Amino acid sequence: MKKHPISMTTLVLGIMTLTGTVILSPHQSAAQANPVRVEVGKEVKECLRCHSMETLGYQDKDTGKLVNLHVPLARFSTSNHGELICTNCHQKGYDVHPHTKKAKAETLYCLDCHDDPKNPKFKDYRFKEVEAEFKKSVHYERHGDKFTCFSCHDPHSFEVAKKKVETAAIIEQDNAMCANCHRSPVRFADITTKRTVPDLEATHEWLPNAQLHWSKVRCVECHTPHDQGNFSHVILKKEQAERNCVVCHNKDSILLTTLYRHRVTTSREKTGFINAAILNDAYIIGATRNQFLDWLSFGIMGAAGGVVFAHALGRWITRKRRQK
């Protein structure tokens, strides 16, 4: 296959200009405001002598699609793979710099590395379960092997949100990952040419105050099954997405069993109900109910009503006495 080097920046910006596209970063969030850089080694620097150029890429002659070969050093150095060297993943023919045209661009498979039960770094990530869930998702059902882990998670820049990061930052990062395709005609066309990029405002017009929901709740809360635990990779078809408001807007909200579960428990233990995560980080009417506060409010309202009634009764009695 003959590859034609072109300016990626020029072509992408041109397409974005014509289509009016704004591509959101699936990984940049408030969680990365102060990233901790990892000093990359000599072998990585050798690769980045070429791959750090923003214009490095080519146009596939058969498909006509742009293939971007740019690897941003700043993003890579702070990513989950920032401590690795390129040849940990790119092996066949990539051990020389510059590599030859015969270097095989093999399809990488996450579980080749992430299926090591002895590695303590992987014990919390359930990679085999994630793979099984992913193969039940609408993305895999419709696109098969064309839709991979890398369709959402860029291995050169992906960074798992830290456990201590604010809930709002996690929501921003996770939702940007969805919007990166579902708001971009360019990215959407890379996956399928049978459909045009959906109009999210139109498809969510049934949802009251959609913008507020998108800023306070992750897309996956409604677009994944509720019985999958803290996070699920089973992305449902739009017809199966949750539309029952009461599922979230009640004291047994599904949000308390997903993103907020751990945060709600720990924040209540450390700072009490008033400072709990569900109160400060979300706007979910009905999900913040507390039985003690319910009874306390009923008591206050009852006492206030009793005072008003007693005052009115006293006025009526004294008036009768004056008339006599």
BELFEN-V957018 format. One record per pair of residues at least 12 apart in sequence whose ideal C-beta (glycine too) atoms are under 10 Angstrom apart, sorted by the first residue. I is the first residue (numbers start at 1). J is the second residue. D is the distance in whole Angstrom. If there is no record, write none. Layout:
I:J:D
I:J:D
This chain:
1:58:10
1:60:7
1:61:6
1:62:7
1:63:10
2:58:9
2:60:10
2:61:5
2:62:10
3:57:9
3:58:4
3:59:8
3:60:7
3:61:7
3:67:8
3:69:10
3:101:9
4:57:10
4:58:6
4:59:5
4:60:9
4:61:7
5:55:9
5:56:8
5:57:7
5:58:5
5:59:9
5:69:9
6:55:8
6:56:10
6:57:7
6:58:6
6:59:5
6:66:8
6:67:10
7:54:9
7:55:5
7:56:9
7:57:8
8:53:9
8:54:7
8:55:5
8:56:7
8:57:4
8:58:9
8:59:9
8:66:6
8:67:9
8:68:5
8:69:8
8:70:7
9:53:10
9:54:6
9:55:5
9:56:10
9:57:9
9:68:10
9:70:9
10:55:8
11:55:10
11:57:8
11:59:8
11:66:6
11:68:10
11:186:10
12:54:10
12:57:9
12:66:7
12:68:8
12:186:7
15:66:8
15:185:8
15:186:6
15:189:9
16:184:9
16:185:9
16:186:7
18:185:10
19:184:9
19:185:5
19:186:7
19:189:10
19:197:9
20:185:9
21:183:8
21:184:5
21:185:6
21:186:6
21:187:9
21:188:10
21:197:9
22:179:10
22:183:7
22:184:8
23:179:9
23:180:6
23:181:9
23:183:8
23:184:5
23:185:10
23:186:7
23:187:7
24:172:10
24:175:9
24:176:5
24:177:9
24:178:9
24:179:5
24:180:5
24:181:10
24:182:10
24:183:6
24:184:8
24:187:10
25:75:9
25:154:9
25:157:8
25:173:9
25:176:6
25:177:9
25:179:10
25:180:7
26:152:7
26:153:8
26:154:7
26:157:9
26:158:8
26:173:8
26:174:9
26:175:9
26:176:5
26:177:4
26:178:8
26:179:8
26:180:4
26:181:8
26:187:9
27:75:7
27:78:10
27:79:8
27:152:10
27:153:8
27:154:7
27:156:10
27:157:5
27:158:6
27:159:6
27:160:10
27:161:10
27:173:7
27:176:8
27:177:7
27:180:9
28:75:8
28:157:9
28:159:9
28:172:9
28:173:8
28:176:7
29:159:9
29:161:7
29:165:8
29:166:10
29:168:9
29:169:5
29:170:8
29:171:9
29:172:5
29:173:4
29:174:9
29:175:9
29:176:7
29:177:10
30:161:10
30:165:8
30:166:7
30:168:7
30:169:4
30:170:9
30:171:10
30:172:6
30:173:8
31:159:8
31:160:10
31:161:5
31:162:6
31:164:10
31:165:4
31:166:8
31:168:10
31:169:4
31:170:7
31:172:8
31:173:6
32:75:9
32:78:7
32:79:10
32:157:10
32:159:7
32:161:9
32:162:10
32:165:9
32:169:8
32:173:8
33:169:9
35:74:8
35:75:9
35:77:8
35:78:4
35:79:9
35:82:10
35:159:8
36:77:9
36:78:7
36:82:10
37:73:9
37:74:7
37:77:5
37:78:6
37:82:8
38:76:9
38:77:5
38:78:7
38:79:9
38:81:10
38:82:4
38:83:6
38:84:10
39:77:7
39:82:9
39:83:10
40:73:7
40:76:7
40:77:6
40:82:7
40:83:9
40:84:9
40:85:8
40:86:10
41:83:9
41:84:9
41:85:6
41:86:10
42:85:9
43:84:10
43:85:5
43:86:7
43:87:7
43:88:10
43:95:9
43:97:8
44:71:9
44:73:9
44:76:8
44:77:9
44:82:9
44:83:10
44:84:8
44:85:6
44:86:6
44:87:9
45:73:9
45:97:10
46:85:10
46:86:8
46:96:10
46:97:4
46:98:9
47:71:8
47:85:8
47:86:5
47:87:9
47:90:8
47:94:8
47:97:7
47:98:9
47:99:9
48:70:10
48:71:6
48:72:9
48:73:6
48:76:8
48:77:10
48:86:9
49:97:8
49:98:8
50:69:8
50:70:10
50:71:9
50:97:9
50:98:7
50:99:10
51:69:6
51:70:6
51:71:4
51:72:9
51:73:9
51:76:9
51:86:8
51:156:9
52:70:7
52:71:7
52:72:7
52:73:5
52:74:10
52:76:9
53:69:9
53:70:7
53:71:10
54:68:9
54:70:5
54:72:8
55:68:10
55:69:10
55:70:8
56:68:8
56:69:5
56:70:5
56:71:9
57:69:5
57:70:7
63:190:10
63:193:10
65:186:10
65:189:8
65:190:7
66:186:9
66:190:9
67:105:10
70:156:9
71:86:9
71:154:10
71:155:10
71:156:5
71:157:8
72:154:10
72:156:7
72:157:7
73:156:10
74:157:9
75:154:8
75:156:7
75:157:4
75:158:9
75:159:8
76:154:10
76:155:9
76:156:5
76:157:6
77:157:10
78:157:8
78:159:6
79:153:10
79:154:8
79:155:8
79:156:6
79:157:5
79:158:6
79:159:5
79:160:9
80:121:9
80:153:9
80:155:8
80:157:9
80:158:6
80:159:6
80:160:6
81:113:10
81:154:10
81:155:6
81:156:7
81:157:9
81:158:8
81:159:9
82:156:9
82:157:9
82:159:9
84:113:9
84:155:9
86:99:10
86:156:10
87:99:10
88:113:8
89:106:9
89:108:5
89:109:10
89:110:10
89:112:8
89:113:8
89:155:7
89:156:10
90:103:8
90:104:9
90:105:8
90:106:8
90:108:8
91:103:9
91:104:9
91:106:7
91:108:9
92:104:4
92:105:9
92:106:6
93:105:9
93:106:9
94:106:10
107:145:8
107:148:8
107:150:9
108:148:9
108:149:9
108:150:8
108:155:7
109:131:10
109:148:9
109:149:9
110:127:7
110:130:9
110:131:8
110:148:8
110:149:5
110:150:8
110:153:8
110:155:8
111:127:6
111:128:7
111:130:9
111:131:6
111:149:9
113:127:9
114:127:4
114:128:9
114:130:9
114:131:9
114:149:9
115:127:6
115:128:7
115:131:9
124:160:10
124:163:10
125:160:8
126:229:9
126:230:10
126:231:9
126:233:10
127:149:10
129:228:9
129:229:9
129:232:10
129:233:9
130:149:9
130:231:9
130:232:9
130:233:5
130:234:10
131:149:9
131:233:8
132:233:9
132:234:9
133:224:9
133:225:9
133:228:7
133:229:10
133:231:9
133:232:6
133:233:4
133:234:5
133:235:9
134:147:9
134:148:9
134:149:8
134:152:10
134:232:10
134:233:4
134:234:8
134:235:8
135:233:9
135:234:9
136:225:9
136:232:9
136:233:8
136:234:5
136:235:9
136:236:9
137:223:10
137:224:9
137:232:9
137:233:6
137:234:5
137:235:4
137:236:8
137:237:9
138:223:9
138:234:9
138:235:5
138:236:6
138:237:5
138:238:8
138:239:10
138:240:8
139:151:7
139:152:8
139:181:10
139:191:8
139:233:9
139:234:10
139:235:6
140:233:9
140:234:10
140:235:9
141:235:10
141:237:8
142:191:9
142:192:7
142:194:9
142:195:9
142:237:9
143:191:6
143:192:7
146:190:9
146:191:7
146:192:8
147:191:6
147:192:9
149:233:9
151:180:10
151:181:8
151:187:9
151:190:8
151:191:7
152:174:10
152:177:6
152:178:8
152:180:8
152:181:8
152:233:9
152:235:10
153:177:8
154:177:10
154:180:10
158:173:10
158:177:9
159:173:9
160:173:9
161:173:6
161:174:8
163:262:8
163:263:9
163:266:10
166:263:10
166:277:9
166:280:9
166:281:7
167:216:9
167:218:10
167:259:7
167:260:7
167:263:6
167:264:10
167:267:10
167:277:6
167:278:9
167:280:8
167:281:4
167:282:7
168:215:8
168:216:8
168:280:10
168:281:6
168:282:9
169:281:10
170:218:8
170:259:7
170:263:9
170:281:9
171:214:9
171:215:7
171:216:7
171:217:7
171:218:5
171:219:9
171:221:9
171:259:7
171:281:8
171:282:9
172:214:10
172:215:8
172:218:9
173:218:9
174:218:5
174:219:7
174:220:7
174:221:10
174:231:9
174:259:8
175:214:6
175:215:8
175:217:9
175:218:6
175:219:5
175:220:9
176:219:10
177:218:10
177:219:9
177:220:9
178:200:9
178:214:10
178:218:8
178:219:5
178:220:8
178:223:8
178:235:9
179:200:8
179:214:9
179:219:8
181:197:8
181:198:10
182:197:7
182:198:6
182:199:10
182:200:6
182:203:10
182:219:9
183:197:7
183:198:9
183:199:10
183:200:7
184:197:7
185:197:5
198:238:9
200:214:8
200:219:10
203:238:7
203:241:10
204:222:10
204:241:10
206:243:7
207:222:9
207:243:8
207:245:9
208:245:8
209:283:9
212:283:6
213:248:9
213:283:9
213:284:9
215:282:10
215:283:9
216:255:10
216:281:8
216:282:5
216:283:5
216:284:7
217:248:7
217:255:7
217:258:10
217:259:8
217:260:10
217:282:7
217:283:9
217:284:7
218:231:9
218:255:9
218:258:8
218:259:6
219:235:9
219:241:9
220:232:7
220:233:9
220:234:9
220:235:7
220:236:10
220:258:8
220:259:9
221:241:10
221:242:8
221:247:9
221:248:7
221:253:10
221:254:7
221:255:6
221:258:6
221:259:7
221:260:10
222:236:9
222:240:10
222:241:5
222:242:4
222:243:8
222:244:10
222:247:9
222:248:8
222:254:9
223:235:6
223:236:5
223:237:9
223:238:8
223:240:8
223:241:5
223:242:8
224:236:6
224:240:10
224:241:9
224:242:9
224:258:9
225:240:9
225:242:9
226:242:8
226:247:7
226:254:5
226:257:7
226:258:8
227:254:9
227:257:9
228:257:10
228:258:8
229:257:8
229:258:8
229:261:9
230:257:8
230:258:6
230:259:7
230:260:10
230:261:6
230:262:7
231:258:7
231:259:8
232:258:8
242:254:8
245:285:9
245:286:9
246:286:8
248:282:10
248:284:6
248:285:9
248:286:8
248:287:6
249:284:6
249:285:6
249:286:4
249:287:6
249:289:10
250:284:9
250:285:10
250:286:5
250:287:7
250:289:8
251:286:7
251:287:7
251:288:8
251:289:4
251:290:8
251:291:8
251:294:9
252:286:10
252:287:9
252:289:9
253:278:8
253:282:9
253:284:6
253:286:7
253:287:4
253:288:9
253:289:9
254:287:9
255:278:7
255:282:7
255:284:6
255:287:6
256:277:10
256:278:7
256:284:9
256:287:7
256:288:10
259:277:9
259:281:9
259:282:9
260:276:9
260:277:6
260:278:5
260:281:8
260:282:7
260:284:9
260:287:8
261:277:10
261:278:10
262:277:9
263:276:8
263:277:4
263:278:8
263:280:10
263:281:7
263:282:10
264:276:6
264:277:5
264:278:5
264:279:9
264:281:10
264:282:10
264:287:10
264:288:10
265:277:9
267:279:9
267:280:8
267:281:9
268:290:10
273:288:9
273:290:6
273:292:8
273:293:8
274:290:10
274:293:10
276:288:8
276:290:9
